[in-house]
Amino acid sequence: MGSTGFTKSDFDTFKIDGLDARMEAIQTNIQPKFREIGYELVDFLSTRLGNEVYLHIAKHARRTVNPPKDTWLAISNNKRGYKKHPHFQVGLFDDHLFIWLACIYELDFKQAIAKEFLKSYTQIKKLPADFVISFDHMKKDAISLGELEKKHLERFRGVKKAEFLIGRRLLPNNPIVSDGEALVKLVKETYELLIPFYQKALQVR
């Protein structure tokens, strides 16, 4: 069975007022699609990496008042969690879909991973021109690959809260977003290009 893509109403979820109402929409409409897409990506990554990986779907469990501004699936090599490990993400804000290799602030061995990425700077810059980089998974801001400089990776190495997420972003009206098979194909192509950097990040531990 082909995967299901995301519709305008999925992105409009983040305009729903109130934590409970928005969470209900996320759980009812978006998370089933995450599971469907996620299990296909888990199979793909397990095969490509030669080891088991695990699907995690954001629960937003710590929230008591403010509704989430985005939601995501994450895939990591750790069954219990993903935030302390380099991991792959697919998720939605209200105005774009993101496909990331994510190294966020909780990351173990963060400085050593940043050093590996600095060593790989030339290879990172050779990724496709439509790749983008975020330095904070909680914000929508991102820069193009062309704008990436070594100082950004040095900041990731030196600043505790600094993050490094690299991949692609798609606007809601991009036809790939609503075409599940085309979307999964693009996610796999994106991950394929990012796997060497994921593996470098894992090698430092």
N, C-alpha and C positions, 0 to 999 in steps of 0.2 A: 504494500500500500504506500502511495506517495505521501510525503509530508504536506501538511497544511501551512499555507503562508499566513501573513498577518494583514489585517484589514484596517480601514480607517477607524472603525469602532474600537479596535485594540489600542491604537494610539490615543484615541479620545478617552480611554480609561483614566488617563492622568488629569483629566479635567473634572472628574467626579469629585464632589465635595465629601469630606468626612472619611476618616480612617476605615470604618467598618464597610461602608458602601464601596470604597475603592478597592479594598482588599477582597471583597466578595467578587467584584468584576475580574480582578487579577486571577483569583483562584478558579473561577468558572470559565473564563474565556481565554486567558493567556497561558496559564500553567499546563493545561492539557496539550497545547501546541508545543510548549517547551519539552514536555515528556516525549512527545512523538519525535521531534527534531533531535532532542538530546540523545535518545537511545541510538539513533542512526549515527550520530557523531561519535558516541562512545565506541561503537563497533569499528568505525573508521579509524579513530585514534588508537584504539587497542591494537589493531592490526598494524598500523604504521609504526607505532612505537615499540611493539613487541612486548608490551606488558599491559596489565589491566589498569583501566582508568574508571572513574566513578562520576556519575551524574549527581549534581547538587542543584536544587532549585531554590532560589531566594525565598525565605519564609517571612522576612521583615518582622521577626518575632519580638524584637526589642522595642518596636514602636508602640506607643500608648496614646499618642495624640495626633501627630503629624502624619498624613498619608504619604506613602512612598512616591517619589518623583520619577522613579524608574524601576524596572524589575528585570531579572535576568536568570539564565541558567549558567552554571559553571561546571567545568569538567577538570578534575585533577587526579593525580595518582594516589591521593589519600582518601580513604573511605569515609573518614570521620569529618573532614572539612576541607576547605580549599583556600581560605584567606591567608594562611601562613605559607602557601606554596605557589609557585608559578602555575597559572591555570588558564584555560580557555573559556571565553564567555560569548554568549549571544544574548542580547537584551534590547529593551525598548525604553527610550524617553518619549515624551509626547511628540517630538518633532524629528526623530531619527531612530533607526535600528543600528546597533553596534555589534561588531564582530572583533573580539580582542584576544590577544595574548596579554594577560594581565599580571602585573607584579605590583601589588598594593601595599599599603604602609605596614600591615601586620607581618609582612614577609620575613621568614627566617633567612639568615645569610644574605641580607639585602646588600650590604657593601660589596661582598664577594661577587654577587650576581651583577651588580652595577659595573664592577671592574671587567667582568667577562663581556658585558655589552659594550663597554668602551673599547675593548680590544677588537670587537666585531663591528665597530662603527662604520667602516668602509662597506662591509657586507650589508648592514642595515640600510645604508643609503642607496644600495642597489635594488632594493625592493620596489615593486611597482609604484608609479607616481601618484596613484590614487590612494595610497596608504596614508593614514593619519596617526597622530600620537596624542594621547591625553596624559596629563600629569596629576589628575585627580578624578577618581572614578565617580565621585559624587557630583561633579560638575559637567556641563555640556561642552565646555571649551575643549578645543583640540587644535593642533597645528598640522599643516601638511608635512609630508616627509621631506619635501624640499626645504622647509624651514628648520628642520632638526639640526642642532649644532651639538658639538661635544659638551658644551657647558650645561646643556639640559641633562645629559647623562651624569655629569659631575654633580649636579644638584641632586639627582636621584640617589647618588652614592652618599652624599654628605648631609642631606636634610632628612630628618627622621620621618616626617609626614609626606615627603615627596614620593610620587608613584610613577610608574611607567607602564602605559598600556599602548599597544601598537596593533593596528589592523585596519579595518574598513568601516565606513559609516554609509548608510543608505537613507535617502529621504523616503517618507511614507508613500509618495506617489511614484516611486521607482517600480516598474512592473515586476522586477525580480522579487520584491518584498512580498507581494501577494501570491506569487507562484511558488508553492512549497518546494517542488523539485528543483527549480532554478536557484532558489535561495540556498538550499542544502548544498547544491553543487558549488555555489560561490563560497560558502562557508568552508567547505572542504578544500577548495583551491587556496583560500586565504590561510587556513591552518597549515596546509602543505608547505607553504612558503615560510611559515613561522616556526615550524617544528625544529629546524636546526638551532634556533635561538632558545627555544624551550629546553632542548636537550643540553645546551651549554649552561643554562641556569640550573639544571638539575645536577650537573657534574660537580658543582662547587661544594656540595654537602659531604 
